[in-house]
Amino acid sequence: SSGINAEYGQSLLFEQQFDFYCFSETNTDSRSQNGYQLPNYNSYFLPSLEGKSKGSGLALYCKNTLKFKHARDLTMRLESFECLGGKLSTDIGTINVVVFY
């Protein structure tokens, strides 16, 4: 097949050293989040809904060299909507960064 295998694709993704990685459907709880850390990145999580094993939870990773702070006003959960966000301070102002599901 001409497709890229998953392991190779994943290694390429993390070799790029993006400033942010955002993931939905993490299916994590607050106890398991320490197992999902990336070197040189700060991590922020919105845990999965309690009692729901699939289709819930968000993660946001930010390079630890950036001035990023989690923002409660950009983080929320409704019955069919999840949002995790924060504010990135730059020389030209503040940028809101969010992941939606």
NULUM-935944 format. One line per 3 residues: their letters; for each residue x, y, z of N, C-alpha, C. Coordinates in steps of 0.05 Angstrom, whole numbers, plus 5000, padded with zeros to 4 digits. Layout:
BEGIN
a = X Y Z X Y Z X Y Z  ...;
//
This chain:
BEGIN
ssg = 5017 4976 5000 5000 5000 5000 5018 5025 5000  5007 5047 4990 5023 5072 4988 5019 5090 5012  5003 5082 5031 4998 5098 5055 5021 5097 5075;
ina = 5022 5117 5092 5042 5118 5113 5032 5102 5137  5049 5084 5148 5039 5069 5171 5037 5088 5195  5021 5080 5214 5014 5098 5237 5039 5105 5254;
eyg = 5056 5086 5259 5080 5091 5276 5098 5111 5262  5103 5108 5236 5120 5126 5221 5107 5154 5220  5081 5155 5215 5067 5181 5214 5068 5195 5241;
qsl = 5065 5180 5263 5067 5193 5289 5095 5203 5295  5115 5189 5287 5143 5198 5292 5148 5224 5276  5138 5225 5251 5141 5249 5235 5127 5273 5248;
lfe = 5103 5269 5259 5088 5290 5271 5103 5302 5295  5114 5285 5312 5128 5296 5336 5156 5305 5330  5168 5298 5308 5194 5309 5300 5192 5338 5291;
qqf = 5168 5347 5283 5164 5374 5273 5167 5395 5294  5163 5388 5319 5165 5408 5341 5146 5432 5337  5121 5426 5333 5101 5448 5331 5099 5462 5358;
dfy = 5090 5487 5357 5086 5502 5382 5063 5491 5399  5043 5481 5386 5019 5470 5399 5011 5444 5387  5002 5426 5403 4988 5402 5395 4961 5402 5409;
cfs = 4939 5397 5395 4913 5396 5407 4899 5370 5399  4887 5357 5418 4875 5331 5414 4847 5330 5426  4829 5317 5412 4802 5312 5422 4799 5282 5426;
etn = 4777 5275 5441 4771 5247 5447 4795 5233 5461  4806 5246 5480 4829 5235 5494 4821 5212 5513  4796 5212 5522 4786 5191 5539 4804 5187 5564;
tds = 4813 5209 5575 4830 5208 5599 4815 5218 5623  4823 5209 5647 4813 5221 5671 4836 5235 5686  4830 5249 5707 4851 5264 5721 4873 5247 5732;
rsq = 4867 5221 5738 4888 5203 5748 4908 5194 5727  4899 5193 5702 4917 5182 5681 4932 5203 5665  4927 5229 5670 4939 5250 5654 4969 5251 5656;
ngy = 4981 5244 5679 5010 5245 5681 5024 5225 5662  5009 5206 5653 5021 5186 5634 5021 5197 5605  5011 5221 5601 5009 5232 5574 5024 5259 5572;
qlp = 5049 5259 5581 5065 5283 5579 5084 5281 5556  5090 5304 5544 5110 5306 5522 5134 5322 5532  5158 5313 5527 5182 5328 5535 5182 5356 5523;
nyn = 5189 5376 5539 5190 5404 5530 5164 5417 5524  5142 5405 5533 5115 5417 5530 5101 5417 5557  5085 5439 5561 5067 5440 5583 5040 5428 5573;
syf = 5026 5414 5590 5002 5401 5582 4978 5410 5598  4955 5411 5585 4930 5420 5597 4909 5400 5588  4891 5392 5606 4871 5372 5600 4844 5380 5609;
lps = 4824 5372 5593 4796 5373 5602 4789 5343 5603  4786 5332 5628 4781 5303 5630 4756 5294 5616  4755 5269 5610 4730 5257 5599 4707 5260 5618;
leg = 4683 5260 5607 4660 5260 5624 4660 5235 5641  4653 5238 5667 4653 5215 5684 4632 5195 5675  4640 5170 5674 4622 5149 5665 4621 5145 5634;
ksk = 4635 5162 5620 4636 5160 5591 4664 5150 5583  4665 5127 5570 4691 5116 5563 4702 5124 5536  4685 5134 5519 4693 5142 5492 4681 5169 5484;
gsg = 4695 5184 5467 4683 5208 5455 4683 5232 5473  4702 5234 5491 4702 5256 5510 4731 5262 5518  4736 5286 5527 4762 5294 5537 4779 5309 5516;
lal = 4794 5329 5525 4811 5345 5508 4839 5347 5520  4859 5352 5503 4886 5357 5512 4898 5379 5495  4914 5396 5507 4928 5417 5494 4956 5418 5504;
yck = 4976 5416 5486 5004 5416 5493 5016 5441 5481  5032 5456 5497 5044 5481 5488 5074 5479 5494  5091 5487 5475 5120 5488 5481 5125 5503 5506;
ntl = 5142 5493 5523 5147 5505 5549 5163 5531 5547  5172 5539 5523 5186 5564 5520 5167 5587 5513  5141 5581 5509 5121 5602 5503 5108 5612 5528;
kfk = 5098 5636 5527 5083 5648 5550 5054 5642 5546  5046 5618 5555 5019 5609 5552 5007 5603 5579  4982 5610 5583 4969 5605 5609 4941 5595 5603;
har = 4934 5573 5616 4906 5562 5614 4886 5583 5623  4864 5585 5609 4843 5605 5615 4817 5591 5620  4807 5595 5645 4781 5583 5652 4758 5594 5634;
dlt = 4760 5619 5626 4739 5631 5610 4738 5620 5581  4759 5605 5573 4760 5593 5547 4757 5562 5549  4750 5553 5573 4747 5524 5578 4719 5519 5588;
mrl = 4705 5502 5574 4677 5496 5582 4668 5469 5571  4647 5459 5582 4635 5434 5572 4605 5437 5574  4592 5431 5552 4563 5429 5551 4556 5401 5543;
esf = 4531 5394 5541 4523 5367 5535 4536 5356 5510  4538 5372 5489 4549 5362 5464 4572 5379 5453  4587 5392 5472 4607 5411 5464 4629 5412 5485;
ecl = 4654 5411 5477 4676 5414 5496 4696 5434 5485  4708 5450 5502 4727 5470 5494 4748 5473 5516  4773 5473 5508 4796 5476 5526 4814 5498 5514;
ggk = 4820 5519 5529 4836 5540 5517 4853 5555 5537  4869 5573 5525 4886 5589 5541 4895 5614 5525  4912 5630 5537 4921 5655 5525 4951 5655 5522;
lst = 4959 5661 5497 4987 5662 5490 4996 5692 5489  5015 5699 5506 5025 5727 5506 5047 5729 5486  5045 5749 5468 5066 5754 5448 5074 5783 5449;
dig = 5094 5790 5433 5102 5818 5431 5081 5836 5419  5063 5825 5404 5042 5842 5391 5015 5840 5405  5013 5824 5427 4988 5822 5441 4982 5794 5450;
tin = 4958 5789 5458 4949 5763 5468 4933 5748 5447  4939 5723 5443 4925 5706 5424 4911 5684 5440  4885 5680 5434 4870 5658 5446 4875 5633 5430;
vvv = 4881 5611 5444 4886 5585 5431 4866 5566 5444  4850 5552 5427 4830 5534 5437 4829 5508 5420  4820 5487 5433 4814 5462 5420 4784 5456 5426;
fy = 4769 5450 5405 4740 5445 5407 4734 5416 5400  4713 5406 5412 4702 5380 5403 4672 5381 5407;
//
